[in-house]
């Protein structure tokens, strides 16, 4: 005798019918994941140029290198400029060679800090060459005659000294410079500009912090000659680099600078007629009177 299958109870039958009519439940929510960081912009193709933030470190370092080059080539305490603000910066990568910066920036007088005009510059950091190659053009608020007059005032103050100038700590711990030492300090900035340009790299830039010591040498000709020990502020490392330099200066003539810094063991001399932005003409020598 065939057995009959038992029918499900009415309550269970109702649940089965409702399950067939209702939509399926969504899968359990996955654990929340932190948002992905925004994708970095792709590097520009080789040889292409890209804009840099004008307030960035790389743009400021390249602008300072350009001004160090200009200040050392001018060889004039009255024509010293400092960086005020970078307005525009473009970087071009040259494969296998280096990086070239195109810059627009404003400058100020090194002593008075007054705005003295704009500059256009290119700074080329080459992988296998140093220092950076620089071309720079600035609008001059001072005419050539005014610069010559101010330089002659500096020169006469130095020449009128009855005894050789010997001094320490310019400026002093309060930031003050004795008026009689201003020409000596300004000349140290000019000479240091040559060192700072030559030591500049794409990642390191410099400013002169202080003249630790200075001694004047009495010469029989018209030139002035000084031995300096200067402290250079290296950025972004914040280190202080001690350099000894000898500067020979006569208004209207190329500045002559010999120097060595704490980490170096050779003297370097700037020769007149050096090619723009190159290391040509740098001579390594020692002199018996150093």
C-alpha positions as CSV (number, residue, x, y, z in Angstrom):
1,X,0.0,0.0,0.0
2,X,1.6,3.3,-1.1
3,X,2.3,5.8,1.6
4,X,1.1,9.4,1.2
5,X,3.8,12.2,1.7
6,X,2.9,14.6,4.5
7,X,2.0,18.1,3.5
8,X,3.9,21.0,5.1
9,X,2.1,22.8,7.9
10,X,0.2,26.0,6.8
11,X,2.6,28.4,8.5
12,X,5.6,26.9,6.7
13,X,3.8,27.0,3.4
14,X,3.1,30.7,3.9
15,X,6.8,31.5,4.5
16,X,7.8,29.7,1.4
17,X,5.3,31.7,-0.7
18,X,6.5,35.0,0.7
19,X,10.2,34.1,0.0
20,X,9.4,33.5,-3.6
21,X,7.8,36.9,-3.9
22,X,10.3,39.1,-2.0
23,X,13.6,40.3,-3.8
24,X,16.8,38.7,-2.6
25,X,18.7,40.4,0.2
26,X,21.8,42.4,-0.7
27,X,25.2,40.8,0.1
28,X,26.8,41.9,3.4
29,X,28.6,45.2,3.2
30,X,32.4,44.9,2.8
31,X,34.6,46.5,5.4
32,X,35.2,50.2,4.6
33,X,38.5,50.8,2.9
34,X,40.5,54.1,3.1
35,X,40.1,56.3,0.1
36,X,42.8,55.9,-2.5
37,X,45.3,58.8,-2.8
38,X,44.9,60.9,-5.9
39,X,47.0,59.8,-8.8
40,X,50.2,61.8,-9.2
41,X,50.4,63.7,-12.4
42,X,52.6,61.9,-14.9
43,X,56.1,63.1,-15.6
44,X,56.3,65.2,-18.7
45,X,57.7,63.6,-21.7
46,X,61.5,63.9,-22.2
47,X,62.3,67.4,-23.5
48,X,58.9,68.8,-22.4
49,X,58.6,71.8,-20.1
50,X,56.3,72.0,-17.0
51,X,55.3,74.8,-14.7
52,X,56.7,74.8,-11.2
53,X,55.1,76.4,-8.1
54,X,56.7,79.9,-8.0
55,X,56.9,79.7,-4.2
56,X,58.6,76.3,-4.2
57,X,62.1,75.5,-3.0
58,X,63.5,74.5,-6.4
59,X,62.4,77.7,-8.1
60,X,63.8,79.8,-5.3
61,X,67.1,77.9,-5.3
62,X,67.6,78.4,-9.1
63,X,66.8,82.1,-8.8
64,X,69.3,82.6,-6.0
65,X,72.0,80.8,-8.1
66,X,71.2,83.2,-11.0
67,X,71.6,86.2,-8.7
68,X,74.9,84.9,-7.1
69,X,76.2,84.6,-10.7
70,X,75.2,88.1,-11.5
71,X,76.5,89.6,-8.3
72,X,79.9,88.0,-8.7
73,X,80.2,89.0,-12.4
74,X,79.2,92.6,-11.6
75,X,81.9,92.8,-9.0
76,X,80.2,95.8,-7.5
77,X,79.1,96.4,-3.9
78,X,76.7,99.0,-5.1
79,X,75.0,96.7,-7.6
80,X,74.2,93.8,-5.2
81,X,70.8,92.3,-5.5
82,X,68.9,89.8,-3.4
83,X,65.9,87.6,-4.3
84,X,62.5,89.1,-3.4
85,X,59.9,86.9,-5.1
86,X,59.7,84.3,-7.9
87,X,56.9,85.2,-10.3
88,X,57.1,82.3,-12.8
89,X,59.2,79.2,-13.0
90,X,59.3,76.5,-15.7
91,X,61.4,73.3,-15.7
92,X,62.6,71.5,-18.8
93,X,64.2,68.1,-18.6
94,X,66.9,67.3,-21.1
95,X,67.4,63.5,-21.1
96,X,70.9,62.4,-20.1
97,X,72.1,66.0,-19.7
98,X,70.2,67.8,-16.9
99,X,67.5,70.2,-16.0
100,X,67.0,73.8,-17.2
101,X,65.0,76.4,-15.3
102,X,63.3,79.4,-16.9
103,X,62.6,82.1,-14.3
104,X,61.0,85.4,-13.8
105,X,61.5,87.1,-10.4
106,X,61.7,90.4,-8.6
107,X,64.8,91.6,-6.7
108,X,65.7,94.0,-4.0
109,X,68.7,96.0,-3.0
110,X,70.9,93.9,-0.8
111,X,71.4,96.7,1.8
112,X,68.3,98.8,1.7
113,X,65.9,95.9,0.8
114,X,64.0,98.2,-1.6
115,X,62.5,96.7,-4.7
116,X,64.9,97.4,-7.6
117,X,63.3,95.6,-10.5
118,X,62.7,92.3,-12.3
119,X,65.0,89.7,-13.8
120,X,64.7,87.0,-16.4
121,X,67.1,84.1,-16.1
122,X,67.8,80.5,-17.2
123,X,69.7,78.2,-14.9
124,X,71.0,75.0,-16.4
125,X,72.1,72.2,-13.9
126,X,74.0,69.7,-15.9
127,X,74.6,66.2,-14.5
128,X,78.3,66.0,-15.4
129,X,79.2,69.7,-15.0
130,X,79.2,72.3,-12.3
131,X,78.6,75.1,-11.5
132,X,75.2,75.7,-13.1
133,X,75.3,77.6,-16.4
134,X,73.4,80.9,-16.0
135,X,72.1,83.6,-18.3
136,X,70.4,86.5,-16.7
137,X,69.0,89.9,-17.6
138,X,67.7,92.5,-15.1
139,X,66.0,95.8,-15.3
140,X,68.3,98.3,-13.6
141,X,66.7,101.1,-11.4
142,X,70.2,102.6,-10.9
143,X,72.1,103.9,-13.9
144,X,75.7,103.0,-14.5
145,X,76.9,106.4,-13.3
146,X,75.1,106.1,-9.9
147,X,76.6,102.6,-9.4
148,X,80.1,103.9,-10.2
149,X,79.7,106.8,-7.8
150,X,78.6,104.5,-4.9
151,X,81.4,102.1,-5.6
152,X,83.9,104.9,-5.6
153,X,82.6,106.0,-2.1
154,X,83.1,102.4,-0.9
155,X,86.6,102.4,-2.4
156,X,87.6,105.7,-0.9
157,X,86.4,104.7,2.6
158,X,88.6,101.6,2.4
159,X,91.6,103.5,1.0
160,X,91.4,106.2,3.6
161,X,92.0,103.8,6.4
162,X,95.3,104.7,8.2
163,X,95.7,101.2,9.5
164,X,94.7,97.8,8.0
165,X,91.2,96.9,8.8
166,X,90.8,94.0,11.2
167,X,87.4,93.0,12.5
168,X,85.2,90.1,13.6
169,X,81.5,89.1,13.5
170,X,79.9,91.3,10.9
171,X,77.0,91.7,11.5
172,X,77.2,91.3,15.3
173,X,74.8,89.0,17.3
174,X,72.2,91.8,17.2
175,X,72.3,92.2,13.4
176,X,74.2,95.5,13.5
177,X,77.0,96.6,11.2
178,X,79.2,99.5,12.1
179,X,79.0,102.2,9.4
180,X,82.8,102.1,8.9
181,X,82.6,98.3,8.1
182,X,79.7,98.4,5.6
183,X,82.1,98.6,2.6
184,X,84.0,95.6,3.9
185,X,80.9,93.6,4.5
186,X,79.4,94.5,1.1
187,X,82.7,93.4,-0.6
188,X,82.4,90.1,1.3
189,X,79.0,89.6,-0.1
190,X,80.3,90.1,-3.6
191,X,83.1,87.7,-3.1
192,X,80.9,85.1,-1.4
193,X,78.5,85.3,-4.4
194,X,81.1,83.7,-6.5
195,X,81.5,80.8,-4.0
196,X,77.8,80.4,-3.6
197,X,77.2,80.3,-7.4
198,X,79.9,77.7,-7.8
199,X,78.7,75.5,-5.0
200,X,75.0,75.7,-6.0
201,X,73.3,72.5,-7.1
202,X,69.7,71.7,-8.0
203,X,69.0,70.7,-4.4
204,X,71.4,73.0,-2.4
205,X,71.4,76.8,-2.3
206,X,73.3,79.3,-0.2
207,X,73.2,82.7,1.4
208,X,75.9,84.5,3.3
209,X,75.2,84.6,7.0
210,X,78.1,86.4,8.6
211,X,81.7,87.6,8.2
212,X,83.5,85.8,11.1
213,X,86.7,87.6,10.5
214,X,88.4,90.0,8.0
215,X,91.9,91.3,7.6
216,X,93.1,93.9,5.1
217,X,96.4,93.5,3.2
218,X,98.2,96.7,2.3
219,X,99.1,96.8,-1.4
220,X,101.4,99.1,-3.3
221,X,99.1,99.3,-6.3
222,X,95.5,100.8,-6.4
223,X,93.7,97.5,-5.6
224,X,92.2,96.6,-2.3
225,X,92.8,93.2,-0.8
226,X,91.1,91.3,2.1
227,X,91.2,87.9,3.7
228,X,87.8,86.8,5.0
229,X,86.4,83.9,6.9
230,X,82.6,83.8,6.0
231,X,79.8,81.6,7.1
232,X,77.4,80.4,4.3
233,X,73.9,79.2,5.2
234,X,73.2,76.0,3.2
235,X,69.5,75.3,2.4
236,X,67.6,73.1,3.0
237,X,70.2,71.3,5.3
238,X,70.4,74.4,7.5
239,X,74.2,73.8,7.9
240,X,76.7,76.6,8.3
241,X,79.6,76.2,5.9
242,X,82.9,78.0,6.8
243,X,84.9,79.4,3.9
244,X,88.1,81.3,3.8
245,X,88.5,83.7,0.8
246,X,90.8,86.3,-0.5
247,X,89.3,89.2,-2.5
248,X,91.1,91.7,-4.7
249,X,89.0,94.6,-5.8
250,X,89.3,97.7,-7.8
251,X,86.2,99.6,-9.0
252,X,85.6,99.0,-12.7
253,X,87.7,95.9,-12.9
254,X,86.9,92.2,-12.7
255,X,86.7,90.9,-9.1
256,X,89.4,88.3,-8.2
257,X,88.4,85.6,-5.7
258,X,90.4,82.8,-4.2
259,X,88.8,80.5,-1.6
260,X,88.5,77.2,0.1
261,X,85.8,75.9,2.3
262,X,85.9,73.5,5.3
263,X,85.3,70.4,3.2
264,X,87.7,71.3,0.4
265,X,91.5,71.0,0.2
266,X,92.3,73.2,-2.8
267,X,92.2,76.9,-3.6
268,X,90.0,78.0,-6.5
269,X,90.6,81.2,-8.4
270,X,88.3,83.1,-10.6
271,X,90.0,84.2,-13.7
272,X,88.9,87.2,-15.7
273,X,87.2,86.5,-19.0
274,X,85.6,83.3,-17.8
275,X,82.9,82.0,-20.2
276,X,79.3,82.8,-19.1
277,X,78.0,80.1,-16.8
278,X,80.8,77.7,-17.3
279,X,83.8,76.4,-15.2
280,X,86.3,77.4,-17.9
281,X,89.1,79.5,-16.5
282,X,88.9,78.1,-13.0
283,X,92.5,77.5,-11.9
284,X,93.6,75.4,-9.0
285,X,96.7,76.8,-7.2
286,X,98.3,77.6,-3.9
287,X,100.1,80.8,-3.2
288,X,102.9,81.2,-0.7
289,X,101.3,84.2,1.0
290,X,98.1,82.3,1.9
